[in-house]
Amino acid sequence: MKPQTDNKQPGRMSAWQRWGGLYVTVLMLLLLAFFAYHQWKNTGFFTAKFRFVEMVALYLPIIISLVPPLMRAIQGQRNPSRPVEAASDVFLAIGSIWLRSSFPFDFAHLADPFPATWHFAFTWLTNDVGRFILLLQIVVGFISAVAIIATYYSTRREEREATRTERQRKDNP
């Protein structure tokens, strides 16, 4: 089932879809700020193993993930942003592979930026859970990238066929 779009042009997103997707950007900026706070305040969440390569592996996928929702909001179409979205998922998977192997985290300090009364809500997030989350990101990142690229090419083919059909209608009244 295809998402609803404006009926004016096929493939166009409605204003709500265009701007509503920006919530992902806000969430990713909050996540970026959360990790940056840990690093800036030296809370102990990042261990001595958290060096430049680990910073790139953590922050780059977050930064790249900001681009597709912005592209969709500006262009009003999903398909042009799909290659960047797929690249973001690949970077997430590769970064997660690196972070899982080096594991520069101490999840006992994950809740440190929050008030002490909130810390109990994070006690279930142990290092083992962190490693599992990274494993999920690896699997889901690669699968999602393949699915997004398949959708990208499928949509391009449909758009070309629709354009070809429209030209034929104009040429043969």
Backbone torsions as a table, in degrees:
resi	resn	phi	psi	omega
1	MET	NA	126.7	-178.2
2	LYS	-86.1	145.7	177.7
3	PRO	-66.6	153.3	178.4
4	GLN	-69.7	141.8	175.9
5	THR	-130.5	173.8	173.4
6	ASP	-62.0	140.1	-179.5
7	ASN	-75.6	-10.1	-178.2
8	LYS	-64.8	-45.5	-178.5
9	GLN	-137.9	132.0	176.6
10	PRO	-63.9	143.0	178.8
11	GLY	84.8	-7.9	179.0
12	ARG	-83.3	142.6	178.7
13	MET	-92.2	149.3	175.6
14	SER	-72.5	164.2	179.1
15	ALA	-58.6	-40.3	179.1
16	TRP	-63.0	-41.5	178.4
17	GLN	-66.2	-41.0	-178.6
18	ARG	-62.9	-52.1	-174.7
19	TRP	-87.0	-27.4	178.3
20	GLY	-65.4	-29.7	178.6
21	GLY	-69.0	-12.2	-179.3
22	LEU	-71.6	-10.1	176.0
23	TYR	-60.5	-31.8	176.8
24	VAL	-61.5	-41.4	178.8
25	THR	-61.8	-43.7	179.4
26	VAL	-62.6	-45.0	179.4
27	LEU	-62.9	-41.1	-179.9
28	MET	-68.9	-35.4	175.6
29	LEU	-65.5	-37.8	176.0
30	LEU	-64.5	-41.8	177.7
31	LEU	-63.3	-43.5	177.5
32	LEU	-59.7	-45.2	178.9
33	ALA	-64.0	-38.1	179.4
34	PHE	-61.0	-49.1	-180.0
35	PHE	-68.9	-38.9	178.3
36	ALA	-62.6	-38.2	177.4
37	TYR	-61.8	-45.8	177.4
38	HIS	-55.7	-44.1	-177.5
39	GLN	-70.9	-44.5	-177.7
40	TRP	-63.7	-43.7	-177.5
41	LYS	-86.5	-4.6	179.5
42	ASN	51.7	55.9	-175.0
43	THR	-71.6	-18.4	-175.3
44	GLY	105.0	-9.3	177.6
45	PHE	-63.5	-43.1	175.1
46	PHE	-90.0	127.4	-179.5
47	THR	-86.1	-178.2	178.8
48	ALA	-64.0	-17.9	177.9
49	LYS	-74.2	-10.8	-177.8
50	PHE	-82.2	92.3	-178.7
51	ARG	-113.5	-162.5	-173.9
52	PHE	-59.4	-47.1	-178.1
53	VAL	-62.2	-40.4	178.3
54	GLU	-67.1	-36.1	176.5
55	MET	-62.4	-44.3	178.4
56	VAL	-62.8	-43.7	-178.9
57	ALA	-63.7	-30.0	179.6
58	LEU	-87.4	-49.7	-170.6
59	TYR	-82.9	-34.5	-176.5
60	LEU	-59.7	-47.6	177.7
61	PRO	-60.9	-34.3	178.6
62	ILE	-66.2	-44.9	-178.9
63	ILE	-65.4	-44.4	179.8
64	ILE	-64.0	-33.9	-178.7
65	SER	-66.0	-14.2	177.8
66	LEU	-74.7	-23.7	-171.7
67	VAL	-71.6	-49.8	-175.9
68	PRO	-57.1	-45.0	178.1
69	PRO	-63.3	-34.4	177.5
70	LEU	-68.3	-41.1	176.9
71	MET	-60.6	-44.4	-179.9
72	ARG	-64.4	-39.6	179.5
73	ALA	-65.0	-39.4	-177.9
74	ILE	-77.2	-46.6	-174.4
75	GLN	-85.9	-25.4	-179.6
76	GLY	75.9	17.1	178.2
77	GLN	-136.8	148.0	-179.7
78	ARG	-83.1	-42.7	-168.3
79	ASN	-60.4	-41.4	-179.7
80	PRO	-60.9	-24.5	-178.9
81	SER	-87.9	-9.6	-175.0
82	ARG	-62.4	-41.0	177.1
83	PRO	-60.5	-38.9	178.3
84	VAL	-67.6	-38.7	177.6
85	GLU	-63.5	-41.4	177.4
86	ALA	-64.7	-42.1	178.0
87	ALA	-61.3	-40.5	177.8
88	SER	-59.8	-42.7	179.4
89	ASP	-67.1	-36.9	176.9
90	VAL	-66.1	-44.5	177.3
91	PHE	-61.5	-38.2	176.6
92	LEU	-60.9	-46.7	-178.9
93	ALA	-64.4	-46.3	-179.5
94	ILE	-65.3	-44.5	177.3
95	GLY	-60.9	-38.3	179.6
96	SER	-68.6	-34.6	175.2
97	ILE	-60.6	-47.4	-179.3
98	TRP	-64.0	-46.6	-177.8
99	LEU	-66.2	-34.2	178.7
100	ARG	-68.6	-36.7	-179.5
101	SER	-74.4	-38.2	-179.8
102	SER	-89.0	-29.0	-178.2
103	PHE	37.7	74.4	-178.6
104	PRO	-89.4	38.5	-175.1
105	PHE	-123.9	152.8	168.8
106	ASP	-130.6	97.4	-173.3
107	PHE	-66.5	-10.1	174.8
108	ALA	-63.5	-20.6	-178.7
109	HIS	-104.1	6.4	-177.1
110	LEU	-56.6	-40.5	-175.2
111	ALA	-85.5	-0.5	-175.4
112	ASP	-53.4	-35.6	179.6
113	PRO	-68.9	-17.1	-176.1
114	PHE	-91.3	161.4	176.0
115	PRO	-58.5	149.4	-176.8
116	ALA	-56.1	-31.2	-179.6
117	THR	-67.9	-17.4	179.5
118	TRP	-91.9	-13.1	-172.9
119	HIS	-58.4	-33.6	-178.5
120	PHE	-58.7	-30.0	-177.4
121	ALA	-69.9	-15.6	-176.9
122	PHE	-107.7	1.6	-174.7
123	THR	-64.1	-26.1	-179.9
124	TRP	-74.8	-14.0	179.9
125	LEU	-86.4	88.0	-179.2
126	THR	-95.1	176.7	175.9
127	ASN	-60.4	-38.2	178.4
128	ASP	-64.1	-39.8	176.6
129	VAL	-64.8	-40.3	176.9
130	GLY	-60.0	-43.0	177.6
131	ARG	-64.1	-38.6	178.3
132	PHE	-66.1	-41.7	177.8
133	ILE	-60.5	-42.2	177.9
134	LEU	-63.6	-39.5	176.7
135	LEU	-61.8	-43.4	177.1
136	LEU	-60.9	-41.0	179.0
137	GLN	-63.2	-35.4	177.9
138	ILE	-64.2	-52.9	-177.1
139	VAL	-64.1	-52.8	-176.7
140	VAL	-65.4	-38.1	-179.9
141	GLY	-59.8	-47.9	-179.8
142	PHE	-68.9	-43.7	180.0
143	ILE	-63.7	-43.5	-179.7
144	SER	-63.2	-41.7	179.6
145	ALA	-60.5	-43.6	179.0
146	VAL	-64.2	-44.4	-179.6
147	ALA	-64.4	-40.2	-179.4
148	ILE	-65.9	-42.8	179.0
149	ILE	-66.4	-39.0	176.6
150	ALA	-61.5	-43.2	177.7
151	THR	-64.9	-39.4	178.8
152	TYR	-57.7	-51.3	-178.3
153	TYR	-69.4	-36.2	177.1
154	SER	-63.2	-44.4	179.5
155	THR	-65.9	-40.7	177.4
156	ARG	-60.7	-41.9	178.7
157	ARG	-62.8	-45.1	178.4
158	GLU	-61.6	-41.2	179.7
159	GLU	-65.2	-41.2	177.6
160	ARG	-62.9	-43.9	178.9
161	GLU	-63.4	-40.1	178.2
162	ALA	-65.3	-40.2	178.1
163	THR	-65.5	-42.7	179.0
164	ARG	-62.3	-43.7	178.8
165	THR	-63.8	-41.3	179.3
166	GLU	-64.4	-41.1	177.9
167	ARG	-63.4	-40.4	179.2
168	GLN	-63.8	-38.5	178.0
169	ARG	-64.3	-39.8	179.7
170	LYS	-69.5	-38.7	-178.6
171	ASP	-73.9	-28.8	-178.2
172	ASN	-120.5	81.4	-176.3
173	PRO	-71.1	NA	NA
